């Protein structure tokens, strides 16, 4: 199940994607469909078929984004979070072998295309919530439990 939380930055990105699709992509694609339809026989018209399919994809994404933007709740940083891991935190952790990871805990809608973001719904994020620097968190993995030690918690990328 997806958590309906999002950072202000993530909300702005989804809103920008919606605006781009609605104001630029959809009108351009609609124009291409109209042009291709005016050429005559649509059954063998590759431009018409491709752009009609693209228009359906755009409309599907627009519907999804509109619905999703209504559902999500923007979570802003609060000074009471300082020193503990909560939503929106940049966390640096290390395991027993010295492997280090650094990531930001964000909503599930924000992780795509970013290797340094993890979802609040992930086992790692759930294990780290409310922990402080030097605390350890045990994360259940397919190969067994793994222990991570928290080295740093910040709310601004340095």
N, C-alpha and C positions, 0 to 999 in steps of 0.2 A: 504494500500500500504506500502510495506517495504522500509525503508530508506536504502540507500546503503552505510551507514557509519559503520566503525568497528574500534575498538582500535587495537593497534599493538599487544597486548596480545591476543586478539580474533582472529586476522588474523593468528598468529602463531599457535594457537590451531586448527583452521580449516586446516591449511597446514599440521600440524602433523597428524591429523586424515586422511587426504588424503594420506599422505605418508605411514601410517600404513596399510590402506586398500589396497593400491596398491602394497606395498612391502612385506607384511606379510599375511594378511587375504586372498587376492585373490589367490596368489600362493598356499597356503595351501588348500583352498577350491577347486581349480582346480584339485589339486592332488587327493583329496578325490573323486571328481566326476569321474576322470579317473579310479581310483581304483574300485569304485563301478560299473562303466560301464563294467569293465573287468570281473566281476563276472557272466555276462550273462544276463538273462531276467530282463530288466529294469522296466517292468510294475509292478512288485511286489517287487521291491527293494527299501526299505525305505531310505537307506543311499543315494542312487542315487537321489531319489526325493527330499529329504531334502536338500542335498548339492547343487543340481541344483537350487533350489529355493533360497538358501542362496547366491549363485553366482549371481543370477539376482538382489537380494537386494544390494549386494556389488557394482555391476556395476552401478545400479541406483544411489546410493549414491556418487560414484566416479564422474559420469557425473554431478550430482548436484553441488558437491564441486568445480569441475574444472570451471564450468560456474559461480558459485557464487564468487569464488576468483578473477575472471576477472572483475566482476561487482562492487565489493566493493571498497570503498576509505578509506584508513587508515588515521585516524585523530590523530595527535600527539598533546600533550599538548603544549600550547603557553603561555608564561608569561603574555600576555595581557589578558588572561582569569581569572587571579587571582582575587578573590573577587566576582566573578559572576558565576552563574550556566551555564555551557555549557556542551557539549558532553565530557564524560570522568570524570565528577566531582563526588566525593563522597559527598552526601548531607545528613544532619540530619535535619529532620523536626518534628514539634510537632503540634497537633491540640488543640482545646479549652478544651478537656477533659484530656489533658496531655499525650495522646498516642504518643509515639515517633517512628519514622521510620528512618532507615539509609540504604542508598542504593547508588549504582553507576549507572550513566546513560550511557548506552552502546547501541550498535547496536542490532537489532532484532535477529541476528544470535548468540549472546553471552549469552542470558538470560537463556537458558535451563540448568537445573541442578543447578542453583544458585538462592537462595532465596534473596540474597542481591544485585541483579542486576535488573534494569528495563529498558525497551526499550525506546529509544528516541521517539518512536512513541506513547507511552502511554500517556493518558490524564494528569497524574501526571507530567511526564517529560516536556510535552509541556507547562503546567502551570508554571513550575519553571524556564524555560529558561530565561536567562538574568537578573534574580532576584539576589539580594544581601542578606547578613545576615540581619535578622530582618524584611525583606519584607514578605508580606503575599501573598499566591497564592490560588486562588479559583479553585477547581477541580470539574468538573461535574461528578457526580456518578449516578448510577441508582436510588439511594434513594434521590437524590437532590444534591445541591452544598455543598461542604465541604471546609472549610478554613484551610490551613496549614501555619505555621510560620517557616521560615528558621532559624535554630539555628547555623548551621556550614556548610561551603563549603571548601573542600580540594581536591587536585588533586593527593595526595599520601595517600595510606591507612596507618593509624598510628597504 
